[in-house]
Amino acid sequence: MEFLDSVLGISVVFRDDNPSNIPNFIHARYKLQKATLDGRKVIFLYPKTEMESISAIKKHIARIRRVDDLPVILVPERLTYRQKEYLLRDRIPFIVEGKQIYLPFMATYLQERGDREKQAAEIMLPSAQLLFLYYLYCGGGELITSEACRELEFTPTSISRASRQLEEMGLVRAERRGVQKVISSDKSPQELFTEGQEHLANPVKRTIYVPKYEIKEKLLLSGYSALSNYSMLNPPAIDIFAADSIATWETVASKKLQNEDEQCAVEFWRYNPRKLSNNESVDRLSLALALREDRNERVEEAVEEMLTQVWRDIDGKRN
């Protein structure tokens, strides 16, 4: 915990009297370490594996505090943007070594800010976002852009512009190998997705409500409808679909839901949602971006559950 001392001048002294009578399921998930911060007793909580949902962590911390009523500070190796927001909202203390410190019981919050954060973040072009998410689904590493061009049905100009933007944002490296252009990164897909959050846009531009009988084609499920397929969330009252054009329904659609028995929702997407989907729903990373600002706790938990499975699936491809 040199970070606390060097940045804030908070003296950290680790103690030998670590918590006792803690349930085994807690020990299986975390390493617990008692310490003092400027003489104030605390418990550091180090996740042994991938972080669980914030709601689960809240329950684990509450269980620990039933044994030792001390501030419990979560110490993960990294945090995603959403995880950080949830922890701040629920006032759960955390420290990410070298990056972030949030100790509400000491009225302390410090976040490292790079040069790019001092100005409005550049948002990815739709083509760049498609390429970036495709790259993540491929497991990262090295990707020949001509292969992505073929799979995403880009023009040579589009793939060149998209890869150049990702390189300029510092998310990937790009190099020429003969006639081929290769993009690559040493970071994991999960790390890249977290790093790219400030540049990634909500794929949904707007939503209209269309009479069900006007839907003549097979559309991908989106929103809560798709999330219910990817998690334990119950399906919504009306079906929600995604499309890259809504011109067909402009004359029969309404801007607000008027009759949930007769209408469905159609989202107008910035890019073709079929490009990244391999089932009847929109892809999971795009869906997470579409629901990123949703503050419904059940939705947040379902998105976390979905993303956890995404990274497991991608890691399975890489191994």
C-alpha positions in Angstrom: 0.0 0.0 0.0 2.8 2.4 -0.8 0.3 4.2 -3.1 -1.6 5.5 -0.1 1.6 6.7 1.6 3.2 8.2 -1.5 0.1 10.0 -2.8 -1.9 10.9 0.3 0.6 10.5 3.1 -1.6 7.9 4.8 0.5 5.6 6.9 -0.4 1.9 6.5 0.5 -0.7 9.1 -0.5 -4.3 8.5 -1.5 -6.3 11.6 -1.2 -10.0 12.5 -4.6 -10.4 14.2 -6.4 -11.2 11.0 -10.2 -11.7 11.1 -11.4 -15.0 12.7 -14.7 -16.8 12.5 -15.2 -15.7 8.9 -17.2 -18.2 6.9 -15.3 -20.5 4.5 -17.1 -19.2 1.5 -15.6 -15.8 2.2 -12.1 -17.2 2.6 -12.6 -19.1 -0.7 -13.2 -15.8 -2.5 -10.9 -13.3 -0.8 -7.7 -12.8 1.1 -8.4 -10.7 4.3 -5.8 -8.6 5.9 -6.2 -6.3 8.9 -4.4 -3.0 8.9 -4.4 0.5 10.3 -4.6 3.7 8.2 -3.2 6.5 10.3 -4.1 4.5 13.4 -7.6 3.7 12.2 -8.4 -0.1 12.0 -9.6 -1.5 8.7 -9.8 -4.8 6.8 -8.4 -5.1 3.3 -10.3 -7.4 1.0 -8.4 -8.9 -1.9 -10.4 -10.9 -4.5 -8.7 -14.2 -5.2 -10.4 -14.6 -8.6 -12.5 -12.5 -10.9 -14.7 -10.0 -9.1 -18.3 -11.1 -8.4 -21.3 -8.8 -8.9 -21.4 -5.7 -6.7 -24.6 -6.9 -5.0 -22.7 -10.1 -4.0 -19.7 -8.1 -2.7 -22.1 -6.0 -0.6 -23.4 -9.1 1.0 -19.9 -10.5 1.6 -18.8 -7.2 3.2 -21.9 -7.1 5.4 -21.1 -10.7 6.5 -17.5 -9.8 7.4 -18.7 -6.7 9.4 -20.9 -9.0 11.5 -17.7 -10.5 12.8 -15.5 -7.4 12.8 -17.3 -4.1 12.7 -14.5 -2.3 10.8 -14.4 -0.5 7.5 -13.8 -3.1 4.7 -11.8 -1.9 1.8 -12.0 -3.8 -1.5 -8.6 -4.1 -3.3 -9.1 -5.5 -6.8 -6.4 -5.6 -9.5 -8.6 -3.6 -11.8 -12.1 -2.1 -12.1 -14.3 -1.6 -15.1 -16.0 1.7 -15.5 -19.4 0.2 -14.5 -17.9 -1.5 -11.4 -16.3 1.7 -10.3 -19.6 3.6 -10.7 -21.5 0.9 -8.7 -19.0 0.9 -5.9 -19.1 4.7 -5.7 -22.9 4.7 -5.7 -23.0 2.2 -2.9 -20.2 3.9 -0.9 -18.1 0.7 -0.9 -14.4 1.7 -0.1 -11.9 0.5 -2.7 -8.3 0.9 -3.8 -6.8 0.1 -7.2 -3.1 0.2 -6.7 -1.6 3.1 -8.6 -4.9 4.3 -10.0 -7.8 5.0 -7.7 -8.5 5.5 -4.0 -12.0 5.7 -2.5 -12.3 5.8 1.3 -15.6 7.5 2.2 -15.0 6.9 5.9 -12.0 9.1 5.6 -13.6 11.5 3.1 -11.0 10.6 0.5 -11.5 10.0 -3.3 -8.6 10.1 -5.7 -8.7 9.1 -9.4 -5.8 9.1 -11.7 -6.5 11.2 -14.8 -4.5 11.0 -18.0 -4.1 13.7 -20.6 -6.9 12.3 -22.7 -9.4 12.7 -19.8 -8.8 16.4 -19.6 -10.6 17.0 -22.8 -13.8 15.6 -24.3 -13.2 12.1 -25.3 -13.3 11.3 -29.0 -16.1 8.9 -29.9 -15.5 6.1 -32.2 -16.9 6.1 -35.7 -19.5 3.4 -36.1 -17.1 1.4 -38.3 -14.3 1.7 -35.7 -16.6 0.6 -33.0 -17.7 -2.5 -35.1 -14.0 -3.3 -35.8 -13.0 -2.8 -32.1 -15.8 -5.1 -30.8 -15.1 -7.7 -33.5 -11.4 -7.6 -32.5 -12.4 -8.3 -28.9 -14.7 -11.2 -29.8 -11.8 -12.6 -31.8 -9.8 -12.7 -28.6 -7.5 -9.8 -29.2 -3.9 -10.6 -30.1 -3.2 -10.1 -33.8 -5.9 -9.5 -36.4 -5.4 -9.1 -40.2 -7.7 -6.3 -41.2 -8.5 -7.8 -44.5 -10.2 -10.7 -42.6 -12.2 -8.2 -40.6 -13.0 -6.3 -43.8 -14.5 -9.5 -45.3 -16.4 -10.5 -42.2 -17.9 -7.1 -41.5 -18.4 -6.3 -45.2 -16.4 -3.1 -45.1 -14.9 -1.3 -48.0 -11.1 -0.9 -48.0 -11.6 2.8 -47.2 -13.8 2.0 -44.2 -11.5 -0.6 -42.7 -8.5 1.7 -43.2 -10.2 4.6 -41.5 -11.5 2.5 -38.6 -8.2 0.8 -37.9 -6.4 4.2 -38.1 -8.8 5.7 -35.5 -8.3 2.8 -33.1 -4.5 3.2 -33.4 -4.7 7.0 -32.9 -6.8 6.3 -29.7 -4.0 4.2 -28.4 -6.1 1.1 -28.2 -4.3 -1.0 -30.8 -1.0 -1.0 -32.7 -1.0 -1.3 -36.5 1.7 -2.4 -38.8 2.2 -3.5 -42.4 3.4 -7.0 -43.2 3.8 -7.1 -46.9 0.4 -6.3 -48.4 -1.4 -7.1 -45.2 -2.2 -4.7 -42.4 -2.3 -6.2 -38.9 -3.7 -4.7 -35.7 -2.6 -6.0 -32.3 -2.5 -5.4 -28.6 -0.8 -7.0 -25.6 -3.9 -6.3 -23.4 -6.7 -8.7 -22.8 -10.1 -8.1 -24.4 -11.6 -7.2 -21.0 -8.8 -4.7 -20.3 -9.3 -3.1 -23.8 -13.1 -2.9 -23.4 -12.5 -1.1 -20.1 -9.9 1.2 -21.6 -12.1 2.0 -24.5 -15.2 2.9 -22.5 -14.8 6.7 -22.9 -14.7 6.3 -26.7 -17.4 3.7 -27.1 -20.9 5.0 -28.0 -24.3 3.8 -27.2 -25.2 1.9 -30.4 -28.9 3.0 -30.1 -29.6 6.4 -31.7 -33.3 6.5 -30.9 -36.3 4.2 -30.3 -39.7 4.1 -32.0 -42.9 2.1 -31.2 -44.4 0.2 -34.1 -47.6 -1.9 -34.5 -46.6 -5.5 -34.2 -48.4 -6.4 -37.5 -46.1 -4.0 -39.3 -43.0 -6.0 -38.5 -42.7 -8.1 -41.6 -39.0 -9.2 -41.3 -37.1 -11.1 -38.7 -35.4 -8.6 -36.4 -32.8 -9.2 -33.7 -34.0 -8.9 -30.1 -32.4 -6.0 -28.2 -32.7 -4.1 -24.9 -34.3 -6.0 -22.0 -35.6 -8.6 -24.5 -32.1 -9.6 -25.4 -30.8 -9.2 -21.8 -33.5 -11.7 -20.7 -32.0 -14.2 -23.1 -28.5 -13.7 -21.8 -29.3 -13.6 -18.0 -32.0 -14.5 -15.5 -33.8 -11.2 -16.0 -37.5 -11.6 -16.8 -38.6 -10.6 -20.3 -40.1 -7.0 -20.6 -43.8 -6.3 -21.2 -43.2 -5.5 -24.9 -40.7 -7.0 -27.3 -37.7 -4.8 -28.2 -35.9 -5.1 -31.5 -32.9 -3.6 -33.2 -32.5 -2.4 -36.8 -30.0 -0.3 -38.7 -32.9 1.5 -40.6 -36.3 2.5 -39.4 -37.5 4.2 -42.6 -40.0 1.4 -43.3 -42.0 2.3 -40.1 -41.7 6.1 -39.9 -45.2 6.7 -41.1 -46.9 4.2 -38.7 -44.6 4.6 -35.7 -45.0 6.7 -32.5 -42.3 8.3 -30.4 -43.9 7.0 -27.2 -45.5 3.7 -26.2 -49.3 4.0 -26.7 -50.5 0.4 -26.4 -48.2 -2.3 -25.0 -50.6 -5.0 -26.3 -50.4 -3.8 -29.9 -46.9 -2.2 -30.2 -43.3 -3.3 -30.0 -40.2 -1.2 -29.7 -37.7 -0.8 -32.5 -34.3 0.7 -31.8 -32.4 2.6 -34.5 -28.8 1.5 -34.3 -25.7 3.4 -35.4 -24.4 0.2 -37.1 -25.9 -3.0 -38.4 -26.5 -5.1 -35.3 -26.4 -8.3 -37.4 -22.7 -7.8 -38.1 -21.7 -9.1 -34.6 -24.6 -11.3 -33.7 -24.6 -15.1 -34.0 -28.1 -15.8 -32.6 -31.5 -14.2 -32.4 -30.3 -11.3 -30.1 -27.9 -8.4 -30.6 -24.3 -9.1 -29.5 -23.5 -8.9 -25.8 -20.9 -6.2 -25.8 -23.1 -3.8 -27.9 -26.0 -4.6 -25.6 -23.9 -3.7 -22.5 -23.1 -0.4 -24.1 -26.8 0.2 -24.9 -27.7 -0.4 -21.2 -24.6 1.3 -19.8 -26.6 4.2 -18.3 -29.4 2.1 -17.0 -29.5 2.5 -13.2 -32.1 -0.3 -12.5 -30.2 -2.5 -10.0 -31.6 -5.7 -11.5 -30.6 -4.7 -14.9 -27.1 -3.7 -13.7 -26.7 -7.2 -12.1 -27.9 -8.9 -15.2 -25.4 -6.9 -17.4 -22.6 -7.8 -15.0 -23.6 -11.5 -15.2 -23.7 -11.3 -19.0 -20.3 -9.6 -19.3 -18.7 -12.1 -16.9 -19.8 -14.9 -19.3 -18.5 -12.9 -22.3 -15.0 -12.7 -20.9 -15.1 -16.4 -20.0 -16.2 -17.3 -23.5 -13.5 -15.1 -25.1 -10.8 -16.4 -22.7 -11.9 -19.9 -23.7 -11.2 -19.1 -27.3 -7.7 -17.7 -26.5 -6.6 -20.7 -24.5 
